Amino acid sequence: MRKLIRYYILQGLLLVVYMIGITTVSATSRYTGYQPEESKELLDTVRQLRKRS
């Protein structure tokens, strides 16, 4: 039971880190015009993860 709770906490932290990374990438792309392709893929994976939970 404790391992499961720890696993979910870790998943939540990873999701938060991904969201912070995506928002910073989108903010920098707004100012510099730099459009990385990975951020779109990351957004899609995050959306899919959210749908599962």
PyMOL Python script that loads the backbone (N, CA, C, O; Angstrom):
from pymol import cmd

cmd.read_pdbstr("""\
ATOM      1  N   MET A   1       0.823  -1.206   0.000  1.00  0.00           N
ATOM      2  CA  MET A   1       0.000   0.000   0.000  1.00  0.00           C
ATOM      3  C   MET A   1       0.864   1.265   0.000  1.00  0.00           C
ATOM      4  O   MET A   1       0.585   2.228  -0.714  1.00  0.00           O
ATOM      5  N   ARG A   2       1.917   1.236   0.818  1.00  0.00           N
ATOM      6  CA  ARG A   2       2.788   2.416   0.879  1.00  0.00           C
ATOM      7  C   ARG A   2       3.525   2.632  -0.437  1.00  0.00           C
ATOM      8  O   ARG A   2       3.722   3.767  -0.870  1.00  0.00           O
ATOM      9  N   LYS A   3       3.933   1.523  -1.075  1.00  0.00           N
ATOM     10  CA  LYS A   3       4.627   1.649  -2.356  1.00  0.00           C
ATOM     11  C   LYS A   3       3.718   2.294  -3.392  1.00  0.00           C
ATOM     12  O   LYS A   3       4.171   3.105  -4.200  1.00  0.00           O
ATOM     13  N   LEU A   4       2.445   1.940  -3.371  1.00  0.00           N
ATOM     14  CA  LEU A   4       1.475   2.502  -4.310  1.00  0.00           C
ATOM     15  C   LEU A   4       1.335   4.003  -4.092  1.00  0.00           C
ATOM     16  O   LEU A   4       1.317   4.775  -5.050  1.00  0.00           O
ATOM     17  N   ILE A   5       1.235   4.413  -2.835  1.00  0.00           N
ATOM     18  CA  ILE A   5       1.107   5.841  -2.519  1.00  0.00           C
ATOM     19  C   ILE A   5       2.353   6.585  -2.984  1.00  0.00           C
ATOM     20  O   ILE A   5       2.265   7.658  -3.581  1.00  0.00           O
ATOM     21  N   ARG A   6       3.522   5.996  -2.699  1.00  0.00           N
ATOM     22  CA  ARG A   6       4.780   6.623  -3.113  1.00  0.00           C
ATOM     23  C   ARG A   6       4.839   6.742  -4.636  1.00  0.00           C
ATOM     24  O   ARG A   6       5.305   7.750  -5.168  1.00  0.00           O
ATOM     25  N   TYR A   7       4.365   5.713  -5.330  1.00  0.00           N
ATOM     26  CA  TYR A   7       4.352   5.716  -6.793  1.00  0.00           C
ATOM     27  C   TYR A   7       3.480   6.847  -7.328  1.00  0.00           C
ATOM     28  O   TYR A   7       3.875   7.553  -8.256  1.00  0.00           O
ATOM     29  N   TYR A   8       2.292   7.021  -6.745  1.00  0.00           N
ATOM     30  CA  TYR A   8       1.399   8.083  -7.209  1.00  0.00           C
ATOM     31  C   TYR A   8       1.958   9.465  -6.912  1.00  0.00           C
ATOM     32  O   TYR A   8       1.799  10.385  -7.715  1.00  0.00           O
ATOM     33  N   ILE A   9       2.615   9.620  -5.762  1.00  0.00           N
ATOM     34  CA  ILE A   9       3.241  10.908  -5.434  1.00  0.00           C
ATOM     35  C   ILE A   9       4.334  11.215  -6.449  1.00  0.00           C
ATOM     36  O   ILE A   9       4.453  12.348  -6.915  1.00  0.00           O
ATOM     37  N   LEU A  10       5.137  10.201  -6.793  1.00  0.00           N
ATOM     38  CA  LEU A  10       6.206  10.386  -7.771  1.00  0.00           C
ATOM     39  C   LEU A  10       5.630  10.763  -9.133  1.00  0.00           C
ATOM     40  O   LEU A  10       6.159  11.649  -9.804  1.00  0.00           O
ATOM     41  N   GLN A  11       4.552  10.098  -9.545  1.00  0.00           N
ATOM     42  CA  GLN A  11       3.919  10.415 -10.824  1.00  0.00           C
ATOM     43  C   GLN A  11       3.398  11.847 -10.831  1.00  0.00           C
ATOM     44  O   GLN A  11       3.540  12.555 -11.828  1.00  0.00           O
ATOM     45  N   GLY A  12       2.798  12.274  -9.730  1.00  0.00           N
ATOM     46  CA  GLY A  12       2.295  13.643  -9.628  1.00  0.00           C
ATOM     47  C   GLY A  12       3.415  14.654  -9.726  1.00  0.00           C
ATOM     48  O   GLY A  12       3.275  15.678 -10.395  1.00  0.00           O
ATOM     49  N   LEU A  13       4.535  14.374  -9.059  1.00  0.00           N
ATOM     50  CA  LEU A  13       5.679  15.284  -9.116  1.00  0.00           C
ATOM     51  C   LEU A  13       6.224  15.370 -10.537  1.00  0.00           C
ATOM     52  O   LEU A  13       6.556  16.455 -11.013  1.00  0.00           O
ATOM     53  N   LEU A  14       6.316  14.221 -11.218  1.00  0.00           N
ATOM     54  CA  LEU A  14       6.795  14.226 -12.596  1.00  0.00           C
ATOM     55  C   LEU A  14       5.877  15.052 -13.485  1.00  0.00           C
ATOM     56  O   LEU A  14       6.346  15.805 -14.338  1.00  0.00           O
ATOM     57  N   LEU A  15       4.579  14.914 -13.287  1.00  0.00           N
ATOM     58  CA  LEU A  15       3.611  15.673 -14.072  1.00  0.00           C
ATOM     59  C   LEU A  15       3.781  17.170 -13.833  1.00  0.00           C
ATOM     60  O   LEU A  15       3.729  17.964 -14.772  1.00  0.00           O
ATOM     61  N   VAL A  16       3.987  17.553 -12.566  1.00  0.00           N
ATOM     62  CA  VAL A  16       4.193  18.968 -12.236  1.00  0.00           C
ATOM     63  C   VAL A  16       5.451  19.487 -12.914  1.00  0.00           C
ATOM     64  O   VAL A  16       5.451  20.587 -13.467  1.00  0.00           O
ATOM     65  N   VAL A  17       6.525  18.702 -12.875  1.00  0.00           N
ATOM     66  CA  VAL A  17       7.778  19.116 -13.515  1.00  0.00           C
ATOM     67  C   VAL A  17       7.575  19.281 -15.017  1.00  0.00           C
ATOM     68  O   VAL A  17       8.060  20.245 -15.609  1.00  0.00           O
ATOM     69  N   TYR A  18       6.857  18.337 -15.636  1.00  0.00           N
ATOM     70  CA  TYR A  18       6.566  18.451 -17.063  1.00  0.00           C
ATOM     71  C   TYR A  18       5.765  19.710 -17.368  1.00  0.00           C
ATOM     72  O   TYR A  18       6.061  20.415 -18.332  1.00  0.00           O
ATOM     73  N   MET A  19       4.753  19.996 -16.555  1.00  0.00           N
ATOM     74  CA  MET A  19       3.916  21.171 -16.792  1.00  0.00           C
ATOM     75  C   MET A  19       4.733  22.452 -16.667  1.00  0.00           C
ATOM     76  O   MET A  19       4.583  23.366 -17.477  1.00  0.00           O
ATOM     77  N   ILE A  20       5.605  22.522 -15.646  1.00  0.00           N
ATOM     78  CA  ILE A  20       6.457  23.705 -15.480  1.00  0.00           C
ATOM     79  C   ILE A  20       7.378  23.842 -16.692  1.00  0.00           C
ATOM     80  O   ILE A  20       7.566  24.942 -17.212  1.00  0.00           O
ATOM     81  N   GLY A  21       7.947  22.729 -17.138  1.00  0.00           N
ATOM     82  CA  GLY A  21       8.829  22.761 -18.304  1.00  0.00           C
ATOM     83  C   GLY A  21       8.096  23.222 -19.549  1.00  0.00           C
ATOM     84  O   GLY A  21       8.632  24.016 -20.323  1.00  0.00           O
ATOM     85  N   ILE A  22       6.882  22.739 -19.753  1.00  0.00           N
ATOM     86  CA  ILE A  22       6.100  23.124 -20.930  1.00  0.00           C
ATOM     87  C   ILE A  22       5.757  24.607 -20.877  1.00  0.00           C
ATOM     88  O   ILE A  22       5.859  25.300 -21.889  1.00  0.00           O
ATOM     89  N   THR A  23       5.352  25.102 -19.707  1.00  0.00           N
ATOM     90  CA  THR A  23       4.973  26.516 -19.616  1.00  0.00           C
ATOM     91  C   THR A  23       6.176  27.417 -19.836  1.00  0.00           C
ATOM     92  O   THR A  23       6.051  28.468 -20.465  1.00  0.00           O
ATOM     93  N   THR A  24       7.356  27.021 -19.323  1.00  0.00           N
ATOM     94  CA  THR A  24       8.538  27.857 -19.546  1.00  0.00           C
ATOM     95  C   THR A  24       8.942  27.830 -21.011  1.00  0.00           C
ATOM     96  O   THR A  24       9.348  28.854 -21.560  1.00  0.00           O
ATOM     97  N   VAL A  25       8.834  26.672 -21.648  1.00  0.00           N
ATOM     98  CA  VAL A  25       9.166  26.576 -23.076  1.00  0.00           C
ATOM     99  C   VAL A  25       8.222  27.444 -23.892  1.00  0.00           C
ATOM    100  O   VAL A  25       8.662  28.152 -24.798  1.00  0.00           O
ATOM    101  N   SER A  26       6.920  27.401 -23.583  1.00  0.00           N
ATOM    102  CA  SER A  26       5.965  28.203 -24.348  1.00  0.00           C
ATOM    103  C   SER A  26       6.186  29.686 -24.084  1.00  0.00           C
ATOM    104  O   SER A  26       6.017  30.506 -24.987  1.00  0.00           O
ATOM    105  N   ALA A  27       6.566  30.044 -22.847  1.00  0.00           N
ATOM    106  CA  ALA A  27       6.822  31.452 -22.532  1.00  0.00           C
ATOM    107  C   ALA A  27       8.050  31.948 -23.284  1.00  0.00           C
ATOM    108  O   ALA A  27       8.030  33.049 -23.834  1.00  0.00           O
ATOM    109  N   THR A  28       9.129  31.149 -23.319  1.00  0.00           N
ATOM    110  CA  THR A  28      10.331  31.584 -24.032  1.00  0.00           C
ATOM    111  C   THR A  28      10.067  31.635 -25.530  1.00  0.00           C
ATOM    112  O   THR A  28      10.585  32.519 -26.213  1.00  0.00           O
ATOM    113  N   SER A  29       9.272  30.705 -26.057  1.00  0.00           N
ATOM    114  CA  SER A  29       8.997  30.717 -27.494  1.00  0.00           C
ATOM    115  C   SER A  29       8.181  31.947 -27.867  1.00  0.00           C
ATOM    116  O   SER A  29       8.282  32.443 -28.989  1.00  0.00           O
ATOM    117  N   ARG A  30       7.374  32.439 -26.935  1.00  0.00           N
ATOM    118  CA  ARG A  30       6.600  33.643 -27.211  1.00  0.00           C
ATOM    119  C   ARG A  30       7.522  34.848 -27.409  1.00  0.00           C
ATOM    120  O   ARG A  30       7.287  35.687 -28.278  1.00  0.00           O
ATOM    121  N   TYR A  31       8.574  34.918 -26.587  1.00  0.00           N
ATOM    122  CA  TYR A  31       9.460  36.085 -26.666  1.00  0.00           C
ATOM    123  C   TYR A  31      10.488  35.957 -27.782  1.00  0.00           C
ATOM    124  O   TYR A  31      10.814  36.946 -28.439  1.00  0.00           O
ATOM    125  N   THR A  32      11.005  34.743 -28.005  1.00  0.00           N
ATOM    126  CA  THR A  32      12.102  34.588 -28.957  1.00  0.00           C
ATOM    127  C   THR A  32      11.641  34.103 -30.323  1.00  0.00           C
ATOM    128  O   THR A  32      12.388  34.202 -31.296  1.00  0.00           O
ATOM    129  N   GLY A  33      10.421  33.578 -30.410  1.00  0.00           N
ATOM    130  CA  GLY A  33       9.951  33.027 -31.673  1.00  0.00           C
ATOM    131  C   GLY A  33      10.465  31.625 -31.922  1.00  0.00           C
ATOM    132  O   GLY A  33      10.280  31.073 -33.007  1.00  0.00           O
ATOM    133  N   TYR A  34      11.115  31.045 -30.915  1.00  0.00           N
ATOM    134  CA  TYR A  34      11.666  29.690 -31.034  1.00  0.00           C
ATOM    135  C   TYR A  34      10.567  28.672 -30.773  1.00  0.00           C
ATOM    136  O   TYR A  34       9.968  28.664 -29.698  1.00  0.00           O
ATOM    137  N   GLN A  35      10.299  27.816 -31.749  1.00  0.00           N
ATOM    138  CA  GLN A  35       9.215  26.831 -31.629  1.00  0.00           C
ATOM    139  C   GLN A  35       9.788  25.416 -31.642  1.00  0.00           C
ATOM    140  O   GLN A  35       9.979  24.839 -32.713  1.00  0.00           O
ATOM    141  N   PRO A  36      10.061  24.854 -30.475  1.00  0.00           N
ATOM    142  CA  PRO A  36      10.560  23.473 -30.458  1.00  0.00           C
ATOM    143  C   PRO A  36       9.442  22.473 -30.731  1.00  0.00           C
ATOM    144  O   PRO A  36       8.295  22.683 -30.337  1.00  0.00           O
ATOM    145  N   GLU A  37       9.788  21.397 -31.402  1.00  0.00           N
ATOM    146  CA  GLU A  37       8.783  20.390 -31.745  1.00  0.00           C
ATOM    147  C   GLU A  37       8.457  19.491 -30.557  1.00  0.00           C
ATOM    148  O   GLU A  37       7.351  18.955 -30.468  1.00  0.00           O
ATOM    149  N   GLU A  38       9.429  19.319 -29.628  1.00  0.00           N
ATOM    150  CA  GLU A  38       9.214  18.378 -28.529  1.00  0.00           C
ATOM    151  C   GLU A  38       8.086  18.824 -27.612  1.00  0.00           C
ATOM    152  O   GLU A  38       7.388  17.990 -27.034  1.00  0.00           O
ATOM    153  N   SER A  39       7.902  20.137 -27.475  1.00  0.00           N
ATOM    154  CA  SER A  39       6.895  20.618 -26.526  1.00  0.00           C
ATOM    155  C   SER A  39       5.491  20.164 -26.936  1.00  0.00           C
ATOM    156  O   SER A  39       4.659  19.864 -26.080  1.00  0.00           O
ATOM    157  N   LYS A  40       5.232  20.116 -28.242  1.00  0.00           N
ATOM    158  CA  LYS A  40       3.918  19.659 -28.700  1.00  0.00           C
ATOM    159  C   LYS A  40       3.710  18.189 -28.358  1.00  0.00           C
ATOM    160  O   LYS A  40       2.626  17.793 -27.928  1.00  0.00           O
ATOM    161  N   GLU A  41       4.762  17.374 -28.553  1.00  0.00           N
ATOM    162  CA  GLU A  41       4.665  15.958 -28.210  1.00  0.00           C
ATOM    163  C   GLU A  41       4.472  15.787 -26.714  1.00  0.00           C
ATOM    164  O   GLU A  41       3.692  14.941 -26.276  1.00  0.00           O
ATOM    165  N   LEU A  42       5.187  16.595 -25.922  1.00  0.00           N
ATOM    166  CA  LEU A  42       5.042  16.531 -24.469  1.00  0.00           C
ATOM    167  C   LEU A  42       3.625  16.880 -24.057  1.00  0.00           C
ATOM    168  O   LEU A  42       3.041  16.216 -23.200  1.00  0.00           O
ATOM    169  N   LEU A  43       3.068  17.919 -24.662  1.00  0.00           N
ATOM    170  CA  LEU A  43       1.697  18.310 -24.343  1.00  0.00           C
ATOM    171  C   LEU A  43       0.732  17.172 -24.647  1.00  0.00           C
ATOM    172  O   LEU A  43      -0.182  16.899 -23.870  1.00  0.00           O
ATOM    173  N   ASP A  44       0.939  16.510 -25.780  1.00  0.00           N
ATOM    174  CA  ASP A  44       0.063  15.391 -26.135  1.00  0.00           C
ATOM    175  C   ASP A  44       0.175  14.257 -25.117  1.00  0.00           C
ATOM    176  O   ASP A  44      -0.835  13.682 -24.709  1.00  0.00           O
ATOM    177  N   THR A  45       1.416  13.933 -24.706  1.00  0.00           N
ATOM    178  CA  THR A  45       1.583  12.845 -23.740  1.00  0.00           C
ATOM    179  C   THR A  45       0.972  13.214 -22.401  1.00  0.00           C
ATOM    180  O   THR A  45       0.375  12.366 -21.738  1.00  0.00           O
ATOM    181  N   VAL A  46       1.112  14.473 -21.993  1.00  0.00           N
ATOM    182  CA  VAL A  46       0.526  14.907 -20.723  1.00  0.00           C
ATOM    183  C   VAL A  46      -0.994  14.824 -20.790  1.00  0.00           C
ATOM    184  O   VAL A  46      -1.636  14.416 -19.823  1.00  0.00           O
ATOM    185  N   ARG A  47      -1.574  15.210 -21.929  1.00  0.00           N
ATOM    186  CA  ARG A  47      -3.027  15.118 -22.083  1.00  0.00           C
ATOM    187  C   ARG A  47      -3.493  13.668 -21.996  1.00  0.00           C
ATOM    188  O   ARG A  47      -4.509  13.368 -21.368  1.00  0.00           O
ATOM    189  N   GLN A  48      -2.739  12.770 -22.635  1.00  0.00           N
ATOM    190  CA  GLN A  48      -3.103  11.353 -22.585  1.00  0.00           C
ATOM    191  C   GLN A  48      -3.009  10.817 -21.162  1.00  0.00           C
ATOM    192  O   GLN A  48      -3.860  10.037 -20.733  1.00  0.00           O
ATOM    193  N   LEU A  49      -1.970  11.235 -20.422  1.00  0.00           N
ATOM    194  CA  LEU A  49      -1.823  10.797 -19.031  1.00  0.00           C
ATOM    195  C   LEU A  49      -2.976  11.298 -18.186  1.00  0.00           C
ATOM    196  O   LEU A  49      -3.477  10.577 -17.323  1.00  0.00           O
ATOM    197  N   ARG A  50      -3.400  12.529 -18.429  1.00  0.00           N
ATOM    198  CA  ARG A  50      -4.514  13.090 -17.667  1.00  0.00           C
ATOM    199  C   ARG A  50      -5.805  12.325 -17.947  1.00  0.00           C
ATOM    200  O   ARG A  50      -6.602  12.097 -17.037  1.00  0.00           O
ATOM    201  N   LYS A  51      -6.015  11.928 -19.203  1.00  0.00           N
ATOM    202  CA  LYS A  51      -7.230  11.197 -19.558  1.00  0.00           C
ATOM    203  C   LYS A  51      -7.278   9.851 -18.848  1.00  0.00           C
ATOM    204  O   LYS A  51      -8.351   9.389 -18.461  1.00  0.00           O
ATOM    205  N   ARG A  52      -6.110   9.216 -18.675  1.00  0.00           N
ATOM    206  CA  ARG A  52      -6.062   7.911 -18.012  1.00  0.00           C
ATOM    207  C   ARG A  52      -6.447   8.017 -16.555  1.00  0.00           C
ATOM    208  O   ARG A  52      -7.167   7.162 -16.038  1.00  0.00           O
ATOM    209  N   SER A  53      -5.975   9.060 -15.882  1.00  0.00           N
ATOM    210  CA  SER A  53      -6.209   9.165 -14.431  1.00  0.00           C
ATOM    211  C   SER A  53      -7.574   9.724 -14.094  1.00  0.00           C
ATOM    212  O   SER A  53      -7.910   9.869 -12.918  1.00  0.00           O
TER     213      SER A  53
END
""", "prot")
cmd.dss("prot")
cmd.show_as("cartoon", "prot")
cmd.util.cbc("prot")
cmd.orient("prot")
